[in-house]
Amino acid sequence: KHPFVQTNNAVVSSLSTVEHIFKAHTGAVLCVKWDKNGSSLASSGEDGQVKIWSRTGNLRTSLGAYAEPVHCLAWGYGSSSSLTNYC
């Protein structure tokens, strides 16, 4: 469905071409989830950060730092695309 995958420092297409390089997290990226529209990408990592990115790799917002790594994320199912859960 979505042709891009985020690595620690790049957005890579399904054809393995680097689309955009950026600094996402300190340490490993542990989870990446697209919203239902494919317009926003949420990422979390070993650094306890939860971030929301545009499809082109621009940081939209950082939701805060947690004391522990964040291993999973979930988007809401309603009419709004909001991140509803982290663990």
C-alpha positions in Angstrom: 0.0 0.0 0.0 2.7 2.5 1.0 5.9 2.4 -1.1 8.2 3.9 1.5 9.9 2.5 4.6 11.7 4.6 7.1 15.1 3.5 8.3 17.1 5.3 11.1 18.2 8.0 8.7 16.3 7.7 5.4 13.0 7.1 3.7 13.6 4.3 1.2 11.2 3.4 -1.6 10.1 -0.2 -2.3 12.6 -0.1 -5.2 15.4 0.4 -2.6 16.1 4.0 -3.7 16.8 6.6 -1.0 14.1 9.3 -1.2 15.1 11.5 1.7 17.8 11.4 4.4 17.1 12.9 7.8 18.0 12.3 11.5 15.0 10.5 13.0 16.0 9.0 16.4 19.1 8.5 18.5 19.6 4.7 18.4 17.4 2.3 16.6 13.9 3.1 15.1 11.7 0.5 16.7 8.3 1.1 15.1 7.0 2.9 12.0 3.3 3.2 11.2 1.5 5.1 8.3 -1.8 6.7 9.0 -4.8 5.5 7.1 -4.5 8.2 4.4 -0.8 7.5 3.8 0.0 11.2 4.5 1.7 10.9 7.9 4.2 8.5 9.3 4.7 7.9 13.0 8.0 6.7 14.3 9.3 5.6 17.7 12.7 4.5 18.9 15.1 3.4 21.6 15.4 7.1 22.6 11.8 7.1 23.9 10.8 9.7 21.2 7.5 9.5 19.3 7.6 11.6 16.1 5.1 12.3 13.3 6.5 12.9 9.8 5.1 14.1 6.5 5.1 11.7 3.5 8.2 13.5 2.2 10.1 13.1 5.5 9.6 16.5 7.1 9.1 16.4 10.9 5.6 17.6 11.7 5.7 17.1 15.5 7.6 15.4 18.3 5.1 14.1 20.9 7.6 13.9 23.7 10.3 11.8 25.3 9.5 8.8 27.4 12.0 7.2 29.9 11.8 3.9 28.1 12.1 2.9 24.4 8.7 3.0 22.6 8.2 -0.3 20.8 4.7 0.1 19.2 2.4 2.8 17.9 -1.3 2.8 16.8 -3.3 5.3 14.8 -7.0 6.0 15.6 -9.8 4.7 13.4 -12.2 7.7 13.5 -12.5 10.5 11.0 -9.3 12.2 12.4 -5.9 10.6 12.0 -4.5 10.9 15.5 -2.0 8.7 17.2 -3.8 6.9 20.0 -1.5 4.5 21.6 2.2 3.9 22.3 3.8 1.0 24.3 
